[in-house]
Amino acid sequence: MPAVGVRRSLSPRSHAERAEVLAAPGFGRVMTDHMVIAEWTHEHGWAPAEVVPYAPVQIDPANMALHYGQSIFEGLKAYQWADGSIRAFRPDRNAARFARSATRMAMPVLPEETFLASLHALVGVDRAWVPTAPETSLYLRPLMFATENGLGVRPANRYLFLLLASPAGPYFARGLNPVTVWVSDDYVRAAPGGTGEAKCAGNYAASLVAQAEAMAHGCDQVVWLDAAEHAWIEEMGGMNLFFVYGSGADAHLVTPSLTGALLPGVTRDSLLRLAPDLGIPAREDRISLADWRSGVQSGDISEVFACGTAAVITPVGTARTRTDTWVMGEGGTGPVTARLREALVSIQTGRAADPYGWTVLLAEPAA
Ligand SMILES: Cc1ncc(COP(=O)(O)O)c(C=O)c1O
């Protein structure tokens, strides 16, 4: 693994200041004392990554990322286990997706070893920032953006890779609450050949107006349909979707196929592997909005849930369009959803064995 140098902060926050944050971390509000930084230039390629004190970076007004949007990111979590060690969940998958996002956006690929070495180095230095209460974690945010200045439209010849860390509390303050979703008809998130499967900043900017529309209709999240026919379910806000057909011993899962317009979620991939091992067959397929509505009405679809790093698994209780509203089962958290969530969280947090080798040690227990 490449060496990552460390330049420690001379003014880290006090124990008391940190304790106050860790008592109620929220999400993405407070960054730790350090970050990782590495620069890529066309002439020299990647400079060695370094842990440095967390600080603003200076942006020139002609910065090309501001104008033309070469900016990508990732999101993953590290958990403190009962033995005091700190482990990440499948960080290699985030490293690989970061590389694919970079390629799609004509940006340089950060070697996956550098991505992983950066996680180790930052968590090693800022390990005291990992919260320990149930359902808490250290959220890790790698990002890369263009830093060349100029107004010509072309790939920049200079980029910064940064890795930030931020303590995260339980995603839902009141526990596992089903969400109400708004099926967007006016807007699409991604089109064939577009950037839907890349984790680029612009995808999220383009989603905000639809999210506002969802909220105006009393919904928590947007569900996206395909761009060509407005008929096929793609994904939800920042999460992938699963449909539970049947119930009890007959339950099986279907998740929309990866068409190039969806983000290939790490959680989605993990559930496709884990569910069959729990006796719940799972497959990828096309699911239409009409199938969803009629499946719920006939009782064939018993539960629907969303999955992603932030909230792991979230039940979808109610779906709404301009003309229609339908409720999944009783509108609560179904038994398959609850079981899968418990199984996955148990692996992530070390409460259950990890037969898949998904959890990766970032820092040994503190001495
Ligand atoms: C648009 C979108 N879909 C799905 C996901 C879920 O992906 P993951 O399970 O890798 O967090 C995310 C979150 O990264 C997302 O932003």
The ligand as an SDF file (V2000), in Angstrom:
LIG
                    3D

 16 16  0  0  0  0  0  0  0  0999 V2000
  -28.0390    8.0510   -6.5900 C   0  0  0  0  0  0  0  0  0  0  0  0
  -27.6320    6.9890   -5.6240 C   0  0  0  0  0  0  0  0  0  0  0  0
  -28.1430    5.7580   -5.7590 N   0  0  0  0  0  0  0  0  0  0  0  0
  -27.7990    4.7490   -4.9310 C   0  0  0  0  0  0  0  0  0  0  0  0
  -26.9290    4.9540   -3.8760 C   0  0  0  0  0  0  0  0  0  0  0  0
  -26.5670    3.8140   -2.9690 C   0  0  0  0  0  0  0  0  0  0  0  0
  -25.2260    3.4240   -3.1710 O   0  0  0  0  0  0  0  0  0  0  0  0
  -24.3770    2.7920   -1.9830 P   0  0  0  0  0  0  0  0  0  0  0  0
  -25.1070    1.5670   -1.5390 O   0  0  0  0  0  0  0  0  0  0  0  0
  -23.0590    2.4720   -2.6310 O   0  0  0  0  0  0  0  0  0  0  0  0
  -24.2760    3.8090   -0.9180 O   0  0  0  0  0  0  0  0  0  0  0  0
  -26.3760    6.2330   -3.6890 C   0  0  0  0  0  0  0  0  0  0  0  0
  -25.4240    6.4980   -2.5940 C   0  0  0  0  0  0  0  0  0  0  0  0
  -24.2510    6.4520   -2.8010 O   0  0  0  0  0  0  0  0  0  0  0  0
  -26.7410    7.2730   -4.5710 C   0  0  0  0  0  0  0  0  0  0  0  0
  -26.2420    8.5120   -4.4160 O   0  0  0  0  0  0  0  0  0  0  0  0
  1  2  1  0
  2  3  1  0
  2 15  2  0
  3  4  2  0
  4  5  1  0
  5  6  1  0
  5 12  2  0
  6  7  1  0
  7  8  1  0
  8  9  2  0
  8 10  1  0
  8 11  1  0
 12 13  1  0
 12 15  1  0
 13 14  2  0
 15 16  1  0
M  END
$$$$
